[in-house]
Amino acid sequence: MIYLCYAIMLIVPYLLCGINSAIIVTKIKTGEDIRTLGSGNAGLTNTLRTQGKVAALFVLLGDVLKGVLSILIVRFSFLWLAGVDTTDFSNGMNYVAFVAGLTAILGHVFPVYFGFKGGKGILVSVSVLMTIEWIPACVLLGIFIIVVAITRYVSLGSCIAAVLYPFTILGYGLLNGDPCVYINMILAALIGILILFMHRGNLVRLKNHTEKKLGQKA
């Protein structure tokens, strides 16, 4: 059964998070592909700019729900099928949630259903990270909110949080005696690198002072 659990860990989060809320909501509302509108990103910010607050709310709920469910399904699969509690530090299996988180974000960013062109993964990342370890995730969310409040750049807040993520996991793991701390830090770093890669265009625009601020129309 343990091998079935590992298969679920790799496959289910990818497929579940590949269901892109922004693409679906925009298609239902206007019949258009959000990847051809505004910034071209199939995510919450572009939905808010091009489709309005109600559509953005549905995207918010959809992305949060699929991120949380991805981790919970994997954790309960290990618990029910193999009798392994992946939230318990003592058994050295808490890395499972981080692997599931990485595959979930990959599914959102490169969805098989939509030609491997999805969103940038921030909202899904937040929901996934909150489900995995809520304390370091809250620290990152606080940093994100502060950066965005000061600069009005959502992309800048996202990138700074991505860079700091592996360090928060390292610090939190060391404080709690996590036997998988370095494995989890590496997985967190991979998630951070993926987020930075998806924001490479934003980073160029930030450098050139052409990035749109929060509240600006697309």
C-alpha positions in Angstrom: 0.0 0.0 0.0 2.9 2.4 0.6 3.7 2.4 -3.1 0.1 3.3 -3.9 0.5 6.2 -1.4 3.6 7.5 -3.2 1.8 7.3 -6.5 -1.1 9.3 -5.0 1.5 11.8 -3.6 2.9 12.4 -7.1 -0.2 12.2 -9.3 -3.3 13.5 -7.4 -1.9 17.0 -6.5 -0.7 17.5 -10.0 -4.0 16.6 -11.6 -6.2 18.3 -9.1 -4.3 21.6 -9.2 -4.2 21.5 -13.0 -7.8 22.5 -12.9 -7.3 26.2 -13.4 -10.0 28.4 -11.8 -9.0 31.5 -13.7 -9.3 29.9 -17.1 -12.6 28.2 -16.2 -14.2 31.2 -14.6 -13.2 33.6 -17.4 -14.4 31.1 -20.1 -17.8 30.8 -18.4 -18.2 34.6 -17.9 -17.0 35.9 -21.3 -16.1 32.9 -23.4 -12.6 34.1 -23.7 -9.2 32.6 -22.7 -7.8 34.7 -19.8 -4.3 33.8 -21.1 -5.0 36.2 -24.0 -6.2 39.0 -21.8 -4.3 41.6 -19.7 -1.0 40.3 -18.5 -1.8 36.8 -20.0 -1.5 35.1 -16.6 -4.1 32.6 -15.6 -4.3 33.7 -12.0 -6.1 35.8 -9.4 -4.5 39.2 -10.1 -5.1 39.1 -13.8 -8.7 37.9 -13.2 -9.3 40.8 -10.9 -8.0 43.3 -13.4 -9.8 41.9 -16.4 -12.9 40.2 -15.0 -13.8 42.1 -11.8 -14.2 41.3 -8.1 -16.9 38.6 -8.4 -14.9 36.5 -10.9 -11.8 37.0 -8.8 -13.6 35.7 -5.7 -14.5 32.5 -7.5 -10.9 32.1 -8.6 -9.7 32.7 -5.0 -12.0 30.0 -3.6 -11.2 27.5 -6.3 -7.4 27.9 -6.0 -7.4 27.8 -2.2 -9.7 24.7 -2.2 -7.7 22.7 -4.6 -4.4 23.5 -2.8 -5.7 22.5 0.6 -7.4 19.3 -0.8 -4.2 18.3 -2.5 -2.3 18.1 0.7 -5.1 16.6 2.8 -5.8 13.8 0.2 -2.1 12.8 0.3 -1.9 12.9 4.1 -5.1 10.9 4.6 -4.0 8.4 1.9 -0.8 7.6 3.8 -2.7 7.5 7.1 -5.6 5.3 6.0 -3.8 3.0 3.4 -0.4 2.6 5.1 -1.0 3.7 8.7 1.6 6.4 8.4 1.0 9.8 10.0 3.0 12.2 7.8 2.4 15.1 10.2 4.5 13.3 12.9 8.1 14.5 13.0 9.3 11.4 14.8 8.7 9.0 11.9 10.7 11.1 9.4 7.9 11.2 6.9 6.8 14.8 7.0 8.6 15.4 3.7 5.7 13.8 2.0 3.6 16.9 2.2 6.4 19.0 0.7 6.7 16.7 -2.3 2.9 16.8 -2.7 3.1 20.6 -2.5 5.7 20.8 -5.2 3.7 18.5 -7.5 0.5 20.6 -6.8 2.2 23.8 -7.8 3.7 22.1 -10.9 0.2 21.1 -11.8 -1.1 24.6 -11.5 1.8 26.1 -13.4 2.0 23.4 -16.1 -1.6 21.9 -16.3 -2.0 19.0 -18.6 -5.6 20.0 -19.4 -4.6 23.4 -20.8 -1.6 22.8 -22.9 0.8 23.0 -19.9 0.2 26.8 -19.7 -1.3 27.8 -16.4 -0.9 30.4 -13.7 2.1 31.6 -11.7 1.2 29.5 -8.7 1.1 32.1 -5.9 -2.4 31.6 -4.5 -2.1 27.8 -4.8 1.4 28.0 -3.1 -0.1 30.0 -0.2 -2.9 27.5 0.3 -0.5 24.5 0.0 2.1 26.0 2.4 -0.6 26.9 4.9 -1.8 23.3 4.9 1.7 21.9 5.2 3.2 24.2 7.9 1.0 27.1 8.8 3.4 29.0 11.1 6.2 29.6 8.5 3.5 30.2 5.9 2.0 32.9 8.1 5.4 34.5 8.5 5.8 34.6 4.7 2.2 35.9 4.2 2.9 38.7 6.6 6.1 39.7 4.7 4.1 39.5 1.4 1.4 41.8 2.8 3.9 44.3 4.1 5.8 44.4 0.8 2.6 44.8 -1.3 1.2 47.4 1.1 4.4 49.5 0.8 5.2 49.1 -2.9 1.8 48.1 -4.4 3.6 45.4 -6.4 2.1 41.9 -5.9 4.9 40.3 -8.0 7.6 41.8 -5.8 5.9 40.5 -2.6 5.5 37.1 -4.2 9.2 36.9 -5.3 10.5 38.1 -1.9 8.3 35.5 -0.1 9.6 32.8 -2.6 13.2 33.7 -1.8 12.6 33.5 2.0 10.6 30.4 2.0 13.4 27.8 2.3 15.0 29.8 5.1 11.8 30.0 7.1 11.4 26.2 6.7 15.0 25.7 7.7 14.6 27.8 10.8 11.3 26.3 11.8 12.5 22.8 11.2 15.7 23.3 13.3 13.7 24.8 16.2 11.3 21.9 16.2 13.9 19.1 15.7 12.6 18.0 12.3 14.6 15.1 11.1 13.7 16.0 7.5 14.6 19.6 7.8 17.2 19.7 5.1 15.1 17.6 2.7 12.2 20.0 3.3 14.4 23.0 2.8 15.5 21.7 -0.6 11.9 21.0 -1.6 11.0 24.5 -0.4 13.8 26.0 -2.4 12.6 24.2 -5.5 9.1 25.7 -4.9 10.7 29.1 -4.5 12.8 28.7 -7.7 9.7 27.6 -9.6 7.8 30.7 -8.4 10.7 33.0 -9.4 10.9 31.3 -12.8 7.2 32.0 -13.4 7.7 35.6 -12.4 10.8 36.2 -14.6 8.8 38.6 -16.8 7.6 40.5 -13.8 11.2 40.8 -12.5 12.2 42.3 -15.8 9.3 44.8 -15.7 10.1 45.7 -12.1 13.7 46.4 -13.2 12.4 48.6 -16.0 9.8 50.3 -13.8 7.0 49.1 -16.2 5.3 46.6 -13.8 1.7 47.4 -13.0 0.8 48.1 -9.4 -2.1 46.6 -7.5 -5.3 48.3 -8.5 -4.1 49.3 -12.0 -6.2 48.1 -14.9 -4.6 45.6 -17.3 
